[in-house]
Amino acid sequence: MSLPNGLEAISGAHELHDWFGYWPSFHDAEIMRLDLNRHGSSTLFVHTWEMTDKIDGEGFYVLDKHVVVEFMLEDVSGLNLTGFNFQNVIFELSIEKKEEGFLLDLAPCYGLAGTIEAKNLSIRLHPGKPPE
């Protein structure tokens, strides 16, 4: 399966797709950090993984392919965020190509949610679990 429509121009999108073998939904992913700058680059760090069908000794699903995805946002032009909390879990993260750039939609679950619009977007992967 290929990248969602409009995302092939994002630097790092193919690497994210290849990490999982599909484009992730970011279901139950955690926003680790959001750095906003008035000019230039802003960054969003999201820890996500793949849930397997295996169960561990404590009865929980085994999570695999942990990665922190760094979204580098150039020239943020719109922001609509709510719910920042001590833990920020999203239901889903979607990216839409717009005429003026990209729209990131952070669907609510618990904590931070909303939308971020930016002129340009690139992705960098940081394999493994984030430091506590």
MDTraj code that builds the backbone (N, CA, C; nanometers):
import mdtraj as md
import numpy as np

residues = "MET SER LEU PRO ASN GLY LEU GLU ALA ILE SER GLY ALA HIS GLU LEU HIS ASP TRP PHE GLY TYR TRP PRO SER PHE HIS ASP ALA GLU ILE MET ARG LEU ASP LEU ASN ARG HIS GLY SER SER THR LEU PHE VAL HIS THR TRP GLU MET THR ASP LYS ILE ASP GLY GLU GLY PHE TYR VAL LEU ASP LYS HIS VAL VAL VAL GLU PHE MET LEU GLU ASP VAL SER GLY LEU ASN LEU THR GLY PHE ASN PHE GLN ASN VAL ILE PHE GLU LEU SER ILE GLU LYS LYS GLU GLU GLY PHE LEU LEU ASP LEU ALA PRO CYS TYR GLY LEU ALA GLY THR ILE GLU ALA LYS ASN LEU SER ILE ARG LEU HIS PRO GLY LYS PRO PRO GLU".split()
xyz = np.array([
    [0.0849, -0.1179, 0.0000],
    [0.0000, 0.0000, 0.0000],
    [0.0889, 0.1234, 0.0000],
    [0.0434, 0.2299, -0.0635],
    [0.1235, 0.3493, -0.0779],
    [0.0832, 0.4565, 0.0227],
    [0.1474, 0.5720, 0.0089],
    [0.1185, 0.6848, 0.0973],
    [-0.0215, 0.7408, 0.0695],
    [-0.0832, 0.7983, 0.1717],
    [-0.2101, 0.8669, 0.1480],
    [-0.1930, 0.9783, 0.0447],
    [-0.2973, 1.0091, -0.0247],
    [-0.2952, 1.1086, -0.1313],
    [-0.2401, 1.2422, -0.0824],
    [-0.1447, 1.2991, -0.1574],
    [-0.0886, 1.4299, -0.1276],
    [0.0317, 1.4287, -0.0359],
    [0.0662, 1.3133, 0.0213],
    [0.1760, 1.3094, 0.1178],
    [0.3098, 1.2681, 0.0575],
    [0.3096, 1.2299, -0.0713],
    [0.4342, 1.1832, -0.1322],
    [0.5406, 1.2919, -0.1403],
    [0.5019, 1.4188, -0.1331],
    [0.5978, 1.5291, -0.1404],
    [0.6626, 1.5609, -0.0055],
    [0.6169, 1.4972, 0.1022],
    [0.6709, 1.5248, 0.2354],
    [0.8003, 1.4463, 0.2550],
    [0.9086, 1.5186, 0.2780],
    [1.0363, 1.4540, 0.3075],
    [1.0217, 1.3705, 0.4347],
    [1.0589, 1.2442, 0.4285],
    [1.0494, 1.1546, 0.5433],
    [0.9218, 1.0723, 0.5480],
    [0.8232, 1.1030, 0.4643],
    [0.6969, 1.0282, 0.4666],
    [0.7171, 0.8835, 0.4222],
    [0.8007, 0.8620, 0.3218],
    [0.8256, 0.7247, 0.2761],
    [0.8955, 0.6432, 0.3846],
    [0.9862, 0.7066, 0.4589],
    [1.0552, 0.6353, 0.5675],
    [0.9579, 0.5944, 0.6770],
    [0.8630, 0.6826, 0.7100],
    [0.7615, 0.6472, 0.8099],
    [0.6758, 0.5311, 0.7601],
    [0.6348, 0.5373, 0.6354],
    [0.5568, 0.4287, 0.5753],
    [0.6362, 0.2977, 0.5803],
    [0.7638, 0.3036, 0.5450],
    [0.8483, 0.1836, 0.5432],
    [0.8730, 0.1279, 0.6832],
    [0.8764, 0.2149, 0.7849],
    [0.8994, 0.1703, 0.9233],
    [0.7920, 0.0695, 0.9649],
    [0.6678, 0.0993, 0.9299],
    [0.5568, 0.0122, 0.9679],
    [0.5141, -0.0829, 0.8568],
    [0.5460, -0.0479, 0.7323],
    [0.4968, -0.1249, 0.6187],
    [0.3605, -0.0753, 0.5730],
    [0.3134, 0.0343, 0.6298],
    [0.1859, 0.0979, 0.5984],
    [0.1892, 0.2374, 0.6608],
    [0.0938, 0.3209, 0.6265],
    [0.0850, 0.4533, 0.6882],
    [0.0106, 0.4401, 0.8212],
    [0.0733, 0.4815, 0.9332],
    [0.0095, 0.4633, 1.0645],
    [-0.1045, 0.5617, 1.0882],
    [-0.1975, 0.5225, 1.1742],
    [-0.3090, 0.6104, 1.2117],
    [-0.2734, 0.6944, 1.3348],
    [-0.1699, 0.6533, 1.4087],
    [-0.1283, 0.7185, 1.5337],
    [-0.2335, 0.7005, 1.6428],
    [-0.3134, 0.5936, 1.6339],
    [-0.4147, 0.5668, 1.7356],
    [-0.3471, 0.5428, 1.8704],
    [-0.3906, 0.6167, 1.9714],
    [-0.3376, 0.6111, 2.1080],
    [-0.1928, 0.6582, 2.1185],
    [-0.1412, 0.7245, 2.0164],
    [-0.0059, 0.7802, 2.0229],
    [-0.0042, 0.8948, 2.1243],
    [0.1157, 0.9249, 2.1749],
    [0.1282, 1.0307, 2.2744],
    [0.2124, 1.1452, 2.2199],
    [0.1570, 1.2651, 2.2333],
    [0.2332, 1.3845, 2.1981],
    [0.3335, 1.4082, 2.3104],
    [0.4605, 1.4042, 2.2750],
    [0.5665, 1.4192, 2.3742],
    [0.6071, 1.5653, 2.3921],
    [0.6034, 1.6405, 2.2797],
    [0.6509, 1.7789, 2.2858],
    [0.5981, 1.8553, 2.1649],
    [0.5685, 1.9816, 2.1867],
    [0.5303, 2.0722, 2.0792],
    [0.6053, 2.2021, 2.1023],
    [0.6902, 2.2377, 2.0071],
    [0.7667, 2.3629, 2.0141],
    [0.7164, 2.4539, 1.9040],
    [0.6599, 2.5682, 1.9436],
    [0.6053, 2.6627, 1.8469],
    [0.6936, 2.7868, 1.8389],
    [0.7239, 2.8277, 1.7169],
    [0.8038, 2.9472, 1.6924],
    [0.7282, 3.0383, 1.5969],
    [0.7330, 3.1672, 1.6235],
    [0.6619, 3.2630, 1.5382],
    [0.7177, 3.2654, 1.3966],
    [0.8470, 3.2465, 1.3831],
    [0.9120, 3.2492, 1.2525],
    [0.9932, 3.1212, 1.2349],
    [0.9962, 3.0669, 1.1141],
    [1.0787, 2.9504, 1.0857],
    [1.0134, 2.8200, 1.1269],
    [1.0938, 2.7338, 1.1894],
    [1.0516, 2.5962, 1.2190],
    [0.9866, 2.5797, 1.3552],
    [0.8808, 2.5014, 1.3568],
    [0.8194, 2.4523, 1.4802],
    [0.8241, 2.2998, 1.4717],
    [0.8168, 2.2312, 1.5854],
    [0.8260, 2.0851, 1.5838],
    [0.7211, 2.0224, 1.6759],
    [0.6743, 1.9073, 1.6309],
    [0.5812, 1.8258, 1.7063],
    [0.6418, 1.6863, 1.7160],
    [0.6569, 1.6351, 1.8381],
    [0.7130, 1.5021, 1.8606],
    [0.6020, 1.4097, 1.9108],
    [0.5810, 1.2982, 1.8381],
    [0.4734, 1.2052, 1.8710],
    [0.5314, 1.0640, 1.8823],
    [0.5079, 0.9996, 1.9958],
    [0.5517, 0.8606, 2.0166],
    [0.4391, 0.7678, 1.9720],
    [0.4709, 0.6795, 1.8777],
    [0.3729, 0.5831, 1.8306],
    [0.4375, 0.4459, 1.8179],
    [0.3596, 0.3450, 1.7841],
    [0.4056, 0.2072, 1.7813],
    [0.3062, 0.1239, 1.7018],
    [0.3362, -0.0033, 1.6906],
    [0.2433, -0.0982, 1.6302],
    [0.1948, -0.1927, 1.7392],
    [0.0631, -0.2075, 1.7504],
    [0.0073, -0.3032, 1.8463],
    [-0.0035, -0.4388, 1.7767],
    [0.0577, -0.5397, 1.8360],
    [0.0534, -0.6742, 1.7777],
    [-0.0679, -0.7497, 1.8327],
    [-0.0874, -0.8717, 1.7850],
    [-0.1963, -0.9550, 1.8381],
    [-0.1458, -1.0455, 1.9504],
    [-0.0196, -1.0272, 1.9927],
    [0.0380, -1.1067, 2.1020],
    [0.0028, -1.0441, 2.2359],
    [-0.0094, -1.1300, 2.3390],
    [-0.0412, -1.0860, 2.4751],
    [0.0782, -1.1182, 2.5641],
    [0.1182, -1.0207, 2.6475],
    [0.2312, -1.0447, 2.7380],
    [0.1848, -1.1178, 2.8640],
    [0.2756, -1.1430, 2.9567],
    [0.2462, -1.2161, 3.0792],
    [0.1477, -1.1468, 3.1709],
    [0.1296, -1.0162, 3.1540],
    [0.0371, -0.9412, 3.2375],
    [-0.0991, -0.9202, 3.1698],
    [-0.1159, -0.9787, 3.0499],
    [-0.2435, -0.9700, 2.9809],
    [-0.2598, -0.8488, 2.8894],
    [-0.1486, -0.7775, 2.8621],
    [-0.1538, -0.6606, 2.7748],
    [-0.1034, -0.6968, 2.6357],
    [-0.1559, -0.6264, 2.5366],
    [-0.1055, -0.6454, 2.4008],
    [0.0409, -0.6022, 2.3941],
    [0.1195, -0.6779, 2.3196],
    [0.2607, -0.6445, 2.2999],
    [0.2690, -0.5342, 2.1952],
    [0.3422, -0.4276, 2.2285],
    [0.3616, -0.3147, 2.1382],
    [0.5008, -0.3262, 2.0771],
    [0.5098, -0.3027, 1.9469],
    [0.6342, -0.3211, 1.8726],
    [0.6580, -0.1981, 1.7844],
    [0.7766, -0.1889, 1.7283],
    [0.8136, -0.0830, 1.6331],
    [0.7953, 0.0571, 1.6906],
    [0.8347, 0.0749, 1.8174],
    [0.8259, 0.2070, 1.8795],
    [0.9102, 0.3068, 1.8015],
    [0.8558, 0.4270, 1.7846],
    [0.9276, 0.5337, 1.7157],
    [0.8700, 0.6679, 1.7615],
    [0.9586, 0.7648, 1.7773],
    [0.9138, 0.9019, 1.7991],
    [0.9218, 0.9705, 1.6637],
    [0.8087, 1.0189, 1.6178],
    [0.8003, 1.0859, 1.4881],
    [0.8092, 1.2365, 1.5130],
    [0.9083, 1.2983, 1.4499],
    [0.9271, 1.4426, 1.4610],
    [0.8695, 1.5077, 1.3348],
    [0.7676, 1.5883, 1.3538],
    [0.7084, 1.6633, 1.2438],
    [0.7689, 1.8029, 1.2468],
    [0.8417, 1.8382, 1.1432],
    [0.9015, 1.9706, 1.1337],
    [0.8101, 2.0579, 1.0492],
    [0.7568, 2.1599, 1.1095],
    [0.6559, 2.2465, 1.0500],
    [0.7202, 2.3815, 1.0168],
    [0.7201, 2.4172, 0.8903],
    [0.7779, 2.5449, 0.8476],
    [0.6664, 2.6473, 0.8303],
    [0.6858, 2.7640, 0.8903],
    [0.5928, 2.8760, 0.8748],
    [0.4503, 2.8380, 0.9128],
    [0.4293, 2.8107, 1.0411],
    [0.2953, 2.7803, 1.0923],
    [0.2051, 2.9000, 1.0663],
    [0.0907, 2.8740, 1.0042],
    [-0.0003, 2.9822, 0.9671],
    [-0.1349, 2.9740, 1.0380],
    [-0.1630, 2.8628, 1.1010],
    [-0.2894, 2.8475, 1.1716],
    [-0.2760, 2.7471, 1.2842],
    [-0.3467, 2.7756, 1.3919],
    [-0.3378, 2.6915, 1.5102],
    [-0.4738, 2.6921, 1.5794],
    [-0.5216, 2.5741, 1.6151],
    [-0.6448, 2.5615, 1.6918],
    [-0.6255, 2.4422, 1.7840],
    [-0.5715, 2.4669, 1.9027],
    [-0.5362, 2.3600, 1.9956],
    [-0.6098, 2.3778, 2.1281],
    [-0.6465, 2.2653, 2.1890],
    [-0.7117, 2.2676, 2.3193],
    [-0.6632, 2.1492, 2.4014],
    [-0.6877, 2.1565, 2.5314],
    [-0.6756, 2.0415, 2.6187],
    [-0.5376, 2.0001, 2.6625],
    [-0.4350, 2.0851, 2.6505],
    [-0.3002, 2.0435, 2.6926],
    [-0.3050, 1.9925, 2.8358],
    [-0.2377, 1.8790, 2.8604],
    [-0.2462, 1.8117, 2.9892],
    [-0.1114, 1.7485, 3.0236],
    [-0.1039, 1.6814, 3.1387],
    [0.0189, 1.6130, 3.1775],
    [0.0471, 1.4927, 3.0880],
    [-0.0563, 1.4400, 3.0234],
    [-0.0416, 1.3344, 2.9239],
    [-0.1324, 1.3719, 2.8075],
    [-0.0795, 1.3570, 2.6866],
    [-0.1530, 1.4033, 2.5692],
    [-0.1616, 1.2912, 2.4670],
    [-0.2694, 1.2151, 2.4760],
    [-0.2911, 1.0991, 2.3900],
    [-0.3920, 1.1385, 2.2826],
    [-0.3613, 1.1026, 2.1580],
    [-0.4523, 1.1350, 2.0490],
    [-0.5226, 1.0087, 1.9983],
    [-0.6391, 1.0286, 1.9438],
    [-0.7120, 0.9179, 1.8836],
    [-0.6524, 0.8843, 1.7477],
    [-0.6112, 0.9900, 1.6755],
    [-0.5591, 0.9725, 1.5406],
    [-0.4886, 1.1012, 1.4987],
    [-0.3904, 1.0888, 1.4104],
    [-0.3252, 1.2043, 1.3493],
    [-0.3391, 1.1888, 1.1989],
    [-0.3964, 1.2891, 1.1353],
    [-0.4082, 1.2853, 0.9899],
    [-0.3428, 1.4096, 0.9314],
    [-0.2969, 1.3962, 0.8087],
    [-0.2324, 1.5061, 0.7368],
    [-0.3052, 1.5241, 0.6052],
    [-0.3387, 1.6493, 0.5775],
    [-0.4063, 1.6808, 0.4522],
    [-0.3254, 1.7854, 0.3765],
    [-0.3012, 1.7594, 0.2479],
    [-0.2350, 1.8571, 0.1616],
    [-0.3369, 1.9629, 0.1243],
    [-0.3017, 2.0892, 0.1483],
    [-0.3882, 2.2017, 0.1155],
    [-0.3182, 2.2868, 0.0101],
    [-0.3901, 2.3786, -0.0480],
    [-0.3322, 2.4673, -0.1495],
    [-0.2148, 2.5462, -0.0933],
    [-0.2265, 2.5913, 0.0315],
    [-0.1232, 2.6738, 0.0942],
    [-0.0237, 2.5939, 0.1789],
    [-0.0298, 2.4614, 0.1789],
    [0.0624, 2.3824, 0.2604],
    [-0.0023, 2.2556, 0.3118],
    [0.0048, 2.2349, 0.4436],
    [-0.0441, 2.1120, 0.5053],
    [-0.1254, 2.1423, 0.6304],
    [-0.2218, 2.0552, 0.6574],
    [-0.3037, 2.0641, 0.7774],
    [-0.2866, 1.9347, 0.8561],
    [-0.2372, 1.9455, 0.9790],
    [-0.2292, 1.8312, 1.0698],
    [-0.3508, 1.8358, 1.1603],
    [-0.4211, 1.7249, 1.1695],
    [-0.5394, 1.7149, 1.2538],
    [-0.5103, 1.6136, 1.3640],
    [-0.5088, 1.6604, 1.4872],
    [-0.4848, 1.5765, 1.6041],
    [-0.6205, 1.5476, 1.6669],
    [-0.6771, 1.4309, 1.6350],
    [-0.8104, 1.3956, 1.6843],
    [-0.8047, 1.3695, 1.8347],
    [-0.9013, 1.4195, 1.9111],
    [-0.8946, 1.4125, 2.0564],
    [-0.9170, 1.2739, 2.1147],
    [-0.8420, 1.2491, 2.2202],
    [-0.8636, 1.1320, 2.3048],
    [-0.8519, 1.1793, 2.4495],
    [-0.7307, 1.2214, 2.4881],
    [-0.7083, 1.2725, 2.6233],
    [-0.5955, 1.3741, 2.6157],
    [-0.6235, 1.4978, 2.6455],
    [-0.5216, 1.6011, 2.6424],
    [-0.5244, 1.6788, 2.5120],
    [-0.4068, 1.7169, 2.4665],
    [-0.3911, 1.8056, 2.3517],
    [-0.4581, 1.7504, 2.2262],
    [-0.5314, 1.8374, 2.1574],
    [-0.5983, 1.8020, 2.0325],
    [-0.6198, 1.9294, 1.9527],
    [-0.6468, 1.9143, 1.8235],
    [-0.6765, 2.0298, 1.7406],
    [-0.6069, 2.0209, 1.6064],
    [-0.5826, 2.1388, 1.5467],
    [-0.5216, 2.1432, 1.4147],
    [-0.4033, 2.2394, 1.4119],
    [-0.3101, 2.2072, 1.3217],
    [-0.1948, 2.2932, 1.2961],
    [-0.1810, 2.3049, 1.1448],
    [-0.1730, 2.4273, 1.0956],
    [-0.1517, 2.4518, 0.9535],
    [-0.0107, 2.5068, 0.9346],
    [0.0594, 2.4554, 0.8330],
    [0.1955, 2.5016, 0.8051],
    [0.2206, 2.5023, 0.6551],
    [0.3072, 2.5920, 0.6128],
    [0.3389, 2.6035, 0.4703],
    [0.4116, 2.4799, 0.4193],
    [0.5013, 2.4261, 0.5004],
    [0.5771, 2.3078, 0.4601],
    [0.5884, 2.2119, 0.5782],
    [0.6080, 2.0849, 0.5474],
    [0.6138, 1.9805, 0.6492],
    [0.7165, 1.8764, 0.6087],
    [0.7964, 1.8334, 0.7043],
    [0.8858, 1.7200, 0.6820],
    [0.8827, 1.6329, 0.8073],
    [0.9294, 1.5096, 0.7918],
    [0.9208, 1.4099, 0.8988],
    [1.0582, 1.3494, 0.9217],
    [1.0918, 1.3319, 1.0491],
    [1.2152, 1.2630, 1.0869],
    [1.1796, 1.1571, 1.1912],
    [1.2377, 1.0379, 1.1789],
    [1.2097, 0.9274, 1.2715],
    [1.3207, 0.9139, 1.3749],
    [1.2802, 0.8857, 1.4991],
    [1.3721, 0.8567, 1.6086],
    [1.3298, 0.7204, 1.6642],
    [1.3869, 0.6113, 1.6107],
    [1.3455, 0.4760, 1.6500],
    [1.3634, 0.4498, 1.7994],
    [1.2713, 0.3713, 1.8540],
    [1.2763, 0.3318, 1.9945],
    [1.1785, 0.4104, 2.0784],
    [1.1710, 0.3707, 2.2062],
    [1.0851, 0.4404, 2.3011],
    [1.1518, 0.5707, 2.3435],
    [1.0719, 0.6734, 2.3752],
    [1.1319, 0.7978, 2.4222],
    [1.1845, 0.7809, 2.5647],
    [1.2838, 0.8611, 2.6013],
    [1.3299, 0.8562, 2.7416],
    [1.2176, 0.9007, 2.8336],
    [1.2095, 0.8422, 2.9484],
    [1.1007, 0.8760, 3.0437],
    [1.1110, 1.0176, 3.0918],
])
top = md.Topology()
chain = top.add_chain()
for i, resn in enumerate(residues, 1):
    res = top.add_residue(resn, chain, resSeq=i)
    for name in ("N", "CA", "C"):
        top.add_atom(name, md.element.get_by_symbol(name[0]), res)
traj = md.Trajectory(xyz[None], top)
